Amino acid sequence: MARGQVKLIQTINDERVTVTRFEFQPGDETGWHVHGFDYVITAITPCNLLIEHPDGSTTTTQINPGDVYRRNCGVEHNVINGGGEPMIFVEVELK
């Protein structure tokens, strides 16, 4: 079954950071991508992330509203809303 695409709203893109709001309906995905910068994610709503990895494995992560995590540049994955409700998070890429 084909998945929908996440809605991206870029709010800042300057010489220091890119800030993007990700709005997912259930089943929506980011599509495969590699992060070119270190980044920080802040959950706005409860987020049930299904993450596909290049080796074919998947992980599921639940992030509560207000929770934050960070990753280093070079991460490659496809992020999917694995839950039954819309989810929103904000990503800040550190240039």
Biopython code that builds the backbone (N, CA, C, O; Angstrom):
import numpy as np
from Bio.PDB.StructureBuilder import StructureBuilder

atoms = [
    (1, "MET", "N", (0.849, -1.188, 0.000)),
    (1, "MET", "CA", (0.000, 0.000, 0.000)),
    (1, "MET", "C", (0.893, 1.250, 0.000)),
    (1, "MET", "O", (1.858, 1.333, 0.760)),
    (2, "ALA", "N", (0.565, 2.196, -0.842)),
    (2, "ALA", "CA", (1.332, 3.437, -0.922)),
    (2, "ALA", "C", (1.065, 4.292, 0.310)),
    (2, "ALA", "O", (-0.056, 4.359, 0.814)),
    (3, "ARG", "N", (2.106, 4.932, 0.773)),
    (3, "ARG", "CA", (1.986, 5.823, 1.933)),
    (3, "ARG", "C", (1.875, 7.260, 1.452)),
    (3, "ARG", "O", (2.357, 7.616, 0.377)),
    (4, "GLY", "N", (1.216, 8.093, 2.292)),
    (4, "GLY", "CA", (1.171, 9.519, 2.022)),
    (4, "GLY", "C", (2.499, 10.161, 2.404)),
    (4, "GLY", "O", (3.302, 9.571, 3.127)),
    (5, "GLN", "N", (2.715, 11.357, 1.917)),
    (5, "GLN", "CA", (3.936, 12.113, 2.230)),
    (5, "GLN", "C", (3.657, 13.111, 3.344)),
    (5, "GLN", "O", (2.609, 13.755, 3.380)),
    (6, "VAL", "N", (4.616, 13.220, 4.245)),
    (6, "VAL", "CA", (4.537, 14.183, 5.335)),
    (6, "VAL", "C", (4.442, 15.601, 4.767)),
    (6, "VAL", "O", (4.983, 15.885, 3.699)),
    (7, "LYS", "N", (3.759, 16.478, 5.480)),
    (7, "LYS", "CA", (3.694, 17.898, 5.117)),
    (7, "LYS", "C", (4.828, 18.605, 5.852)),
    (7, "LYS", "O", (4.928, 18.513, 7.075)),
    (8, "LEU", "N", (5.680, 19.306, 5.114)),
    (8, "LEU", "CA", (6.820, 20.037, 5.686)),
    (8, "LEU", "C", (6.558, 21.535, 5.618)),
    (8, "LEU", "O", (6.150, 22.063, 4.583)),
    (9, "ILE", "N", (6.800, 22.208, 6.737)),
    (9, "ILE", "CA", (6.667, 23.661, 6.782)),
    (9, "ILE", "C", (7.983, 24.210, 7.321)),
    (9, "ILE", "O", (8.262, 24.110, 8.515)),
    (10, "GLN", "N", (8.785, 24.788, 6.439)),
    (10, "GLN", "CA", (10.076, 25.343, 6.851)),
    (10, "GLN", "C", (9.845, 26.744, 7.395)),
    (10, "GLN", "O", (9.328, 27.611, 6.690)),
    (11, "THR", "N", (10.229, 26.968, 8.655)),
    (11, "THR", "CA", (9.972, 28.258, 9.289)),
    (11, "THR", "C", (11.207, 29.143, 9.372)),
    (11, "THR", "O", (11.093, 30.368, 9.391)),
    (12, "ILE", "N", (12.391, 28.530, 9.420)),
    (12, "ILE", "CA", (13.648, 29.287, 9.427)),
    (12, "ILE", "C", (14.653, 28.527, 8.566)),
    (12, "ILE", "O", (14.751, 27.303, 8.651)),
    (13, "ASN", "N", (15.390, 29.250, 7.745)),
    (13, "ASN", "CA", (16.507, 28.669, 7.002)),
    (13, "ASN", "C", (17.518, 29.782, 6.793)),
    (13, "ASN", "O", (17.439, 30.552, 5.836)),
    (14, "ASP", "N", (18.472, 29.845, 7.718)),
    (14, "ASP", "CA", (19.499, 30.873, 7.624)),
    (14, "ASP", "C", (20.878, 30.232, 7.695)),
    (14, "ASP", "O", (20.998, 29.018, 7.534)),
    (15, "GLU", "N", (21.912, 31.016, 7.931)),
    (15, "GLU", "CA", (23.280, 30.494, 7.921)),
    (15, "GLU", "C", (23.589, 29.594, 9.122)),
    (15, "GLU", "O", (24.600, 28.891, 9.109)),
    (16, "ARG", "N", (22.741, 29.599, 10.160)),
    (16, "ARG", "CA", (23.032, 28.820, 11.374)),
    (16, "ARG", "C", (22.131, 27.618, 11.576)),
    (16, "ARG", "O", (22.592, 26.584, 12.061)),
    (17, "VAL", "N", (20.841, 27.726, 11.213)),
    (17, "VAL", "CA", (19.890, 26.630, 11.448)),
    (17, "VAL", "C", (18.842, 26.558, 10.343)),
    (17, "VAL", "O", (18.574, 27.533, 9.641)),
    (18, "THR", "N", (18.262, 25.371, 10.215)),
    (18, "THR", "CA", (17.032, 25.183, 9.459)),
    (18, "THR", "C", (16.019, 24.590, 10.427)),
    (18, "THR", "O", (16.296, 23.581, 11.076)),
    (19, "VAL", "N", (14.844, 25.210, 10.527)),
    (19, "VAL", "CA", (13.786, 24.733, 11.415)),
    (19, "VAL", "C", (12.600, 24.337, 10.535)),
    (19, "VAL", "O", (12.100, 25.129, 9.736)),
    (20, "THR", "N", (12.167, 23.078, 10.710)),
    (20, "THR", "CA", (11.087, 22.543, 9.881)),
    (20, "THR", "C", (10.059, 21.861, 10.768)),
    (20, "THR", "O", (10.404, 21.092, 11.666)),
    (21, "ARG", "N", (8.801, 22.151, 10.507)),
    (21, "ARG", "CA", (7.680, 21.485, 11.191)),
    (21, "ARG", "C", (7.223, 20.333, 10.298)),
    (21, "ARG", "O", (6.963, 20.530, 9.111)),
    (22, "PHE", "N", (7.126, 19.135, 10.868)),
    (22, "PHE", "CA", (6.689, 17.930, 10.166)),
    (22, "PHE", "C", (5.293, 17.576, 10.648)),
    (22, "PHE", "O", (5.091, 17.360, 11.843)),
    (23, "GLU", "N", (4.327, 17.514, 9.740)),
    (23, "GLU", "CA", (2.945, 17.169, 10.074)),
    (23, "GLU", "C", (2.570, 15.887, 9.334)),
    (23, "GLU", "O", (2.484, 15.872, 8.106)),
    (24, "PHE", "N", (2.349, 14.816, 10.088)),
    (24, "PHE", "CA", (2.048, 13.499, 9.543)),
    (24, "PHE", "C", (0.602, 13.120, 9.817)),
    (24, "PHE", "O", (0.118, 13.295, 10.935)),
    (25, "GLN", "N", (-0.081, 12.611, 8.828)),
    (25, "GLN", "CA", (-1.317, 11.875, 9.031)),
    (25, "GLN", "C", (-0.917, 10.419, 9.301)),
    (25, "GLN", "O", (0.213, 10.037, 8.994)),
    (26, "PRO", "N", (-1.800, 9.606, 9.858)),
    (26, "PRO", "CA", (-1.447, 8.199, 10.090)),
    (26, "PRO", "C", (-0.946, 7.545, 8.794)),
    (26, "PRO", "O", (-1.581, 7.654, 7.745)),
    (27, "GLY", "N", (0.188, 6.874, 8.887)),
    (27, "GLY", "CA", (0.772, 6.191, 7.735)),
    (27, "GLY", "C", (1.649, 7.048, 6.851)),
    (27, "GLY", "O", (2.348, 6.506, 5.996)),
    (28, "ASP", "N", (1.648, 8.367, 7.014)),
    (28, "ASP", "CA", (2.510, 9.233, 6.202)),
    (28, "ASP", "C", (3.980, 8.942, 6.497)),
    (28, "ASP", "O", (4.332, 8.499, 7.590)),
    (29, "GLU", "N", (4.833, 9.198, 5.501)),
    (29, "GLU", "CA", (6.267, 8.973, 5.635)),
    (29, "GLU", "C", (7.059, 10.177, 5.144)),
    (29, "GLU", "O", (6.558, 11.013, 4.391)),
    (30, "THR", "N", (8.319, 10.240, 5.596)),
    (30, "THR", "CA", (9.224, 11.274, 5.107)),
    (30, "THR", "C", (9.819, 10.902, 3.767)),
    (30, "THR", "O", (10.181, 11.778, 2.981)),
    (31, "GLY", "N", (9.925, 9.602, 3.497)),
    (31, "GLY", "CA", (10.715, 9.108, 2.372)),
    (31, "GLY", "C", (12.163, 8.957, 2.844)),
    (31, "GLY", "O", (12.576, 9.576, 3.824)),
    (32, "TRP", "N", (12.915, 8.134, 2.140)),
    (32, "TRP", "CA", (14.314, 7.885, 2.525)),
    (32, "TRP", "C", (15.127, 9.162, 2.388)),
    (32, "TRP", "O", (15.019, 9.878, 1.392)),
    (33, "HIS", "N", (15.943, 9.439, 3.401)),
    (33, "HIS", "CA", (16.799, 10.616, 3.373)),
    (33, "HIS", "C", (18.003, 10.427, 4.294)),
    (33, "HIS", "O", (17.973, 9.616, 5.220)),
    (34, "VAL", "N", (19.058, 11.185, 4.023)),
    (34, "VAL", "CA", (20.265, 11.211, 4.847)),
    (34, "VAL", "C", (20.395, 12.611, 5.413)),
    (34, "VAL", "O", (20.320, 13.594, 4.676)),
    (35, "HIS", "N", (20.591, 12.704, 6.716)),
    (35, "HIS", "CA", (20.735, 14.006, 7.361)),
    (35, "HIS", "C", (22.138, 14.574, 7.111)),
    (35, "HIS", "O", (23.146, 13.943, 7.431)),
    (36, "GLY", "N", (22.176, 15.762, 6.539)),
    (36, "GLY", "CA", (23.438, 16.429, 6.242)),
    (36, "GLY", "C", (23.980, 17.256, 7.392)),
    (36, "GLY", "O", (25.088, 17.787, 7.309)),
    (37, "PHE", "N", (23.204, 17.372, 8.472)),
    (37, "PHE", "CA", (23.597, 18.166, 9.637)),
    (37, "PHE", "C", (23.168, 17.428, 10.911)),
    (37, "PHE", "O", (22.257, 16.601, 10.879)),
    (38, "ASP", "N", (23.832, 17.735, 12.029)),
    (38, "ASP", "CA", (23.317, 17.312, 13.328)),
    (38, "ASP", "C", (21.942, 17.951, 13.487)),
    (38, "ASP", "O", (21.692, 19.035, 12.961)),
    (39, "TYR", "N", (21.037, 17.266, 14.224)),
    (39, "TYR", "CA", (19.701, 17.817, 14.358)),
    (39, "TYR", "C", (19.078, 17.461, 15.695)),
    (39, "TYR", "O", (19.487, 16.515, 16.369)),
    (40, "VAL", "N", (18.066, 18.255, 16.060)),
    (40, "VAL", "CA", (17.299, 18.071, 17.287)),
    (40, "VAL", "C", (15.825, 18.023, 16.905)),
    (40, "VAL", "O", (15.356, 18.836, 16.109)),
    (41, "ILE", "N", (15.098, 17.064, 17.477)),
    (41, "ILE", "CA", (13.655, 16.916, 17.258)),
    (41, "ILE", "C", (12.928, 17.236, 18.556)),
    (41, "ILE", "O", (13.346, 16.787, 19.623)),
    (42, "THR", "N", (11.840, 18.010, 18.482)),
    (42, "THR", "CA", (10.948, 18.253, 19.619)),
    (42, "THR", "C", (9.541, 17.829, 19.211)),
    (42, "THR", "O", (9.001, 18.311, 18.216)),
    (43, "ALA", "N", (8.955, 16.920, 19.993)),
    (43, "ALA", "CA", (7.596, 16.453, 19.712)),
    (43, "ALA", "C", (6.586, 17.507, 20.144)),
    (43, "ALA", "O", (6.670, 18.040, 21.250)),
    (44, "ILE", "N", (5.640, 17.803, 19.275)),
    (44, "ILE", "CA", (4.548, 18.730, 19.589)),
    (44, "ILE", "C", (3.325, 17.936, 20.053)),
    (44, "ILE", "O", (2.630, 18.342, 20.984)),
    (45, "THR", "N", (3.073, 16.818, 19.405)),
    (45, "THR", "CA", (1.990, 15.900, 19.768)),
    (45, "THR", "C", (2.628, 14.565, 20.146)),
    (45, "THR", "O", (3.827, 14.381, 19.938)),
    (46, "PRO", "N", (1.853, 13.632, 20.696)),
    (46, "PRO", "CA", (2.404, 12.287, 20.860)),
    (46, "PRO", "C", (2.837, 11.756, 19.484)),
    (46, "PRO", "O", (2.090, 11.853, 18.510)),
    (47, "CYS", "N", (4.041, 11.199, 19.417)),
    (47, "CYS", "CA", (4.579, 10.709, 18.150)),
    (47, "CYS", "C", (4.922, 9.227, 18.282)),
    (47, "CYS", "O", (5.734, 8.839, 19.122)),
    (48, "ASN", "N", (4.295, 8.412, 17.446)),
    (48, "ASN", "CA", (4.593, 6.994, 17.371)),
    (48, "ASN", "C", (5.386, 6.791, 16.083)),
    (48, "ASN", "O", (4.809, 6.606, 15.012)),
    (49, "LEU", "N", (6.705, 6.828, 16.196)),
    (49, "LEU", "CA", (7.569, 6.772, 15.028)),
    (49, "LEU", "C", (7.913, 5.333, 14.673)),
    (49, "LEU", "O", (8.402, 4.577, 15.512)),
    (50, "LEU", "N", (7.657, 4.966, 13.442)),
    (50, "LEU", "CA", (8.146, 3.718, 12.872)),
    (50, "LEU", "C", (9.292, 4.120, 11.966)),
    (50, "LEU", "O", (9.089, 4.850, 10.996)),
    (51, "ILE", "N", (10.496, 3.652, 12.268)),
    (51, "ILE", "CA", (11.690, 4.085, 11.538)),
    (51, "ILE", "C", (12.259, 2.901, 10.771)),
    (51, "ILE", "O", (12.579, 1.865, 11.352)),
    (52, "GLU", "N", (12.381, 3.068, 9.451)),
    (52, "GLU", "CA", (13.000, 2.063, 8.600)),
    (52, "GLU", "C", (14.473, 2.413, 8.435)),
    (52, "GLU", "O", (14.821, 3.567, 8.187)),
    (53, "HIS", "N", (15.338, 1.404, 8.577)),
    (53, "HIS", "CA", (16.788, 1.586, 8.487)),
    (53, "HIS", "C", (17.324, 0.948, 7.208)),
    (53, "HIS", "O", (16.691, 0.046, 6.658)),
    (54, "PRO", "N", (18.484, 1.406, 6.726)),
    (54, "PRO", "CA", (19.029, 0.901, 5.460)),
    (54, "PRO", "C", (19.252, -0.617, 5.425)),
    (54, "PRO", "O", (19.224, -1.215, 4.349)),
    (55, "ASP", "N", (19.471, -1.241, 6.576)),
    (55, "ASP", "CA", (19.705, -2.692, 6.603)),
    (55, "ASP", "C", (18.410, -3.496, 6.545)),
    (55, "ASP", "O", (18.439, -4.724, 6.618)),
    (56, "GLY", "N", (17.264, -2.804, 6.413)),
    (56, "GLY", "CA", (15.974, -3.477, 6.325)),
    (56, "GLY", "C", (15.255, -3.634, 7.659)),
    (56, "GLY", "O", (14.095, -4.046, 7.694)),
    (57, "SER", "N", (15.936, -3.309, 8.759)),
    (57, "SER", "CA", (15.305, -3.402, 10.072)),
    (57, "SER", "C", (14.418, -2.187, 10.319)),
    (57, "SER", "O", (14.525, -1.169, 9.634)),
    (58, "THR", "N", (13.539, -2.316, 11.314)),
    (58, "THR", "CA", (12.699, -1.198, 11.733)),
    (58, "THR", "C", (12.745, -1.077, 13.245)),
    (58, "THR", "O", (12.973, -2.057, 13.954)),
    (59, "THR", "N", (12.528, 0.132, 13.728)),
    (59, "THR", "CA", (12.367, 0.377, 15.155)),
    (59, "THR", "C", (11.136, 1.242, 15.344)),
    (59, "THR", "O", (10.754, 2.013, 14.464)),
    (60, "THR", "N", (10.521, 1.097, 16.515)),
    (60, "THR", "CA", (9.374, 1.915, 16.874)),
    (60, "THR", "C", (9.752, 2.707, 18.113)),
    (60, "THR", "O", (10.270, 2.152, 19.082)),
    (61, "THR", "N", (9.489, 4.006, 18.078)),
    (61, "THR", "CA", (9.811, 4.884, 19.195)),
    (61, "THR", "C", (8.595, 5.748, 19.503)),
    (61, "THR", "O", (8.000, 6.336, 18.599)),
    (62, "GLN", "N", (8.231, 5.822, 20.767)),
    (62, "GLN", "CA", (7.149, 6.703, 21.222)),
    (62, "GLN", "C", (7.792, 7.939, 21.844)),
    (62, "GLN", "O", (8.630, 7.820, 22.738)),
    (63, "ILE", "N", (7.403, 9.121, 21.377)),
    (63, "ILE", "CA", (7.921, 10.374, 21.922)),
    (63, "ILE", "C", (6.732, 11.185, 22.421)),
    (63, "ILE", "O", (5.773, 11.415, 21.685)),
    (64, "ASN", "N", (6.801, 11.607, 23.651)),
    (64, "ASN", "CA", (5.716, 12.381, 24.252)),
    (64, "ASN", "C", (5.854, 13.859, 23.922)),
    (64, "ASN", "O", (6.964, 14.330, 23.671)),
    (65, "PRO", "N", (4.751, 14.602, 23.916)),
    (65, "PRO", "CA", (4.810, 16.039, 23.637)),
    (65, "PRO", "C", (5.815, 16.728, 24.558)),
    (65, "PRO", "O", (5.820, 16.508, 25.769)),
    (66, "GLY", "N", (6.655, 17.556, 23.967)),
    (66, "GLY", "CA", (7.673, 18.282, 24.717)),
    (66, "GLY", "C", (8.989, 17.548, 24.836)),
    (66, "GLY", "O", (10.002, 18.161, 25.173)),
    (67, "ASP", "N", (9.004, 16.229, 24.566)),
    (67, "ASP", "CA", (10.256, 15.482, 24.632)),
    (67, "ASP", "C", (11.150, 15.864, 23.464)),
    (67, "ASP", "O", (10.677, 16.231, 22.389)),
    (68, "VAL", "N", (12.455, 15.769, 23.700)),
    (68, "VAL", "CA", (13.459, 16.191, 22.733)),
    (68, "VAL", "C", (14.508, 15.090, 22.583)),
    (68, "VAL", "O", (14.871, 14.436, 23.561)),
    (69, "TYR", "N", (14.993, 14.889, 21.357)),
    (69, "TYR", "CA", (16.159, 14.032, 21.168)),
    (69, "TYR", "C", (17.020, 14.608, 20.064)),
    (69, "TYR", "O", (16.558, 15.438, 19.280)),
    (70, "ARG", "N", (18.281, 14.169, 19.994)),
    (70, "ARG", "CA", (19.208, 14.665, 18.975)),
    (70, "ARG", "C", (19.915, 13.504, 18.301)),
    (70, "ARG", "O", (20.062, 12.424, 18.873)),
    (71, "ARG", "N", (20.348, 13.749, 17.073)),
    (71, "ARG", "CA", (21.118, 12.768, 16.312)),
    (71, "ARG", "C", (22.226, 13.509, 15.555)),
    (71, "ARG", "O", (22.125, 14.703, 15.275)),
    (72, "ASN", "N", (23.276, 12.764, 15.238)),
    (72, "ASN", "CA", (24.395, 13.316, 14.478)),
    (72, "ASN", "C", (24.107, 13.272, 12.982)),
    (72, "ASN", "O", (23.265, 12.500, 12.524)),
    (73, "CYS", "N", (24.805, 14.096, 12.240)),
    (73, "CYS", "CA", (24.663, 14.102, 10.784)),
    (73, "CYS", "C", (25.054, 12.728, 10.252)),
    (73, "CYS", "O", (25.829, 12.005, 10.879)),
    (74, "GLY", "N", (24.514, 12.381, 9.100)),
    (74, "GLY", "CA", (24.811, 11.102, 8.473)),
    (74, "GLY", "C", (23.753, 10.040, 8.687)),
    (74, "GLY", "O", (23.806, 8.990, 8.046)),
    (75, "VAL", "N", (22.781, 10.282, 9.579)),
    (75, "VAL", "CA", (21.716, 9.310, 9.809)),
    (75, "VAL", "C", (20.899, 9.153, 8.528)),
    (75, "VAL", "O", (20.499, 10.138, 7.907)),
    (76, "GLU", "N", (20.659, 7.895, 8.143)),
    (76, "GLU", "CA", (19.825, 7.601, 6.979)),
    (76, "GLU", "C", (18.638, 6.771, 7.436)),
    (76, "GLU", "O", (18.801, 5.772, 8.138)),
    (77, "HIS", "N", (17.435, 7.191, 7.033)),
    (77, "HIS", "CA", (16.232, 6.460, 7.435)),
    (77, "HIS", "C", (15.006, 6.967, 6.685)),
    (77, "HIS", "O", (15.060, 7.951, 5.947)),
    (78, "ASN", "N", (13.894, 6.257, 6.899)),
    (78, "ASN", "CA", (12.573, 6.685, 6.469)),
    (78, "ASN", "C", (11.723, 6.702, 7.735)),
    (78, "ASN", "O", (11.640, 5.690, 8.431)),
    (79, "VAL", "N", (11.096, 7.824, 8.043)),
    (79, "VAL", "CA", (10.288, 7.958, 9.252)),
    (79, "VAL", "C", (8.818, 7.919, 8.858)),
    (79, "VAL", "O", (8.386, 8.623, 7.946)),
    (80, "ILE", "N", (8.051, 7.075, 9.569)),
    (80, "ILE", "CA", (6.640, 6.848, 9.267)),
    (80, "ILE", "C", (5.825, 7.085, 10.533)),
    (80, "ILE", "O", (6.253, 6.721, 11.628)),
    (81, "ASN", "N", (4.648, 7.695, 10.382)),
    (81, "ASN", "CA", (3.719, 7.778, 11.505)),
    (81, "ASN", "C", (3.118, 6.388, 11.666)),
    (81, "ASN", "O", (2.257, 5.985, 10.884)),
    (82, "GLY", "N", (3.572, 5.656, 12.683)),
    (82, "GLY", "CA", (3.121, 4.301, 12.930)),
    (82, "GLY", "C", (1.879, 4.221, 13.791)),
    (82, "GLY", "O", (1.414, 3.126, 14.106)),
    (83, "GLY", "N", (1.330, 5.371, 14.180)),
    (83, "GLY", "CA", (0.147, 5.391, 15.037)),
    (83, "GLY", "C", (-1.125, 5.671, 14.260)),
    (83, "GLY", "O", (-1.107, 5.805, 13.037)),
    (84, "GLY", "N", (-2.220, 5.757, 14.982)),
    (84, "GLY", "CA", (-3.520, 5.981, 14.375)),
    (84, "GLY", "C", (-4.000, 7.414, 14.431)),
    (84, "GLY", "O", (-5.116, 7.710, 14.007)),
    (85, "GLU", "N", (-3.167, 8.316, 14.953)),
    (85, "GLU", "CA", (-3.530, 9.731, 15.079)),
    (85, "GLU", "C", (-2.512, 10.600, 14.347)),
    (85, "GLU", "O", (-1.369, 10.180, 14.170)),
    (86, "PRO", "N", (-2.899, 11.803, 13.916)),
    (86, "PRO", "CA", (-1.913, 12.721, 13.346)),
    (86, "PRO", "C", (-0.811, 13.007, 14.358)),
    (86, "PRO", "O", (-1.044, 12.974, 15.566)),
    (87, "MET", "N", (0.389, 13.288, 13.860)),
    (87, "MET", "CA", (1.499, 13.641, 14.753)),
    (87, "MET", "C", (2.290, 14.786, 14.149)),
    (87, "MET", "O", (2.357, 14.953, 12.932)),
    (88, "ILE", "N", (2.895, 15.579, 15.049)),
    (88, "ILE", "CA", (3.679, 16.750, 14.645)),
    (88, "ILE", "C", (4.947, 16.799, 15.474)),
    (88, "ILE", "O", (4.912, 16.617, 16.691)),
    (89, "PHE", "N", (6.077, 17.050, 14.805)),
    (89, "PHE", "CA", (7.305, 17.382, 15.523)),
    (89, "PHE", "C", (8.031, 18.480, 14.768)),
    (89, "PHE", "O", (7.782, 18.719, 13.587)),
    (90, "VAL", "N", (8.943, 19.149, 15.483)),
    (90, "VAL", "CA", (9.754, 20.209, 14.902)),
    (90, "VAL", "C", (11.199, 19.741, 14.911)),
    (90, "VAL", "O", (11.705, 19.253, 15.921)),
    (91, "GLU", "N", (11.856, 19.898, 13.766)),
    (91, "GLU", "CA", (13.266, 19.527, 13.620)),
    (91, "GLU", "C", (14.105, 20.786, 13.456)),
    (91, "GLU", "O", (13.779, 21.663, 12.656)),
    (92, "VAL", "N", (15.191, 20.867, 14.224)),
    (92, "VAL", "CA", (16.157, 21.959, 14.079)),
    (92, "VAL", "C", (17.472, 21.346, 13.622)),
    (92, "VAL", "O", (18.092, 20.565, 14.344)),
    (93, "GLU", "N", (17.892, 21.712, 12.407)),
    (93, "GLU", "CA", (19.182, 21.266, 11.892)),
    (93, "GLU", "C", (20.223, 22.323, 12.238)),
    (93, "GLU", "O", (20.013, 23.514, 12.007)),
    (94, "LEU", "N", (21.345, 21.878, 12.792)),
    (94, "LEU", "CA", (22.419, 22.775, 13.242)),
    (94, "LEU", "C", (23.502, 22.832, 12.178)),
    (94, "LEU", "O", (24.226, 21.859, 11.968)),
    (95, "LYS", "N", (23.610, 23.968, 11.510)),
    (95, "LYS", "CA", (24.581, 24.099, 10.400)),
    (95, "LYS", "C", (25.967, 24.423, 10.920)),
    (95, "LYS", "O", (26.903, 24.568, 10.133)),
]
sb = StructureBuilder()
sb.init_structure("model")
sb.init_model(0)
sb.init_chain("A")
sb.init_seg("    ")
for serial, (resi, resn, name, xyz) in enumerate(atoms, 1):
    if name == "N":
        sb.init_residue(resn, " ", resi, " ")
    sb.init_atom(name, np.array(xyz, "f"), 0.0, 1.0, " ", f" {name:<3s}", serial, name[0])
structure = sb.get_structure()
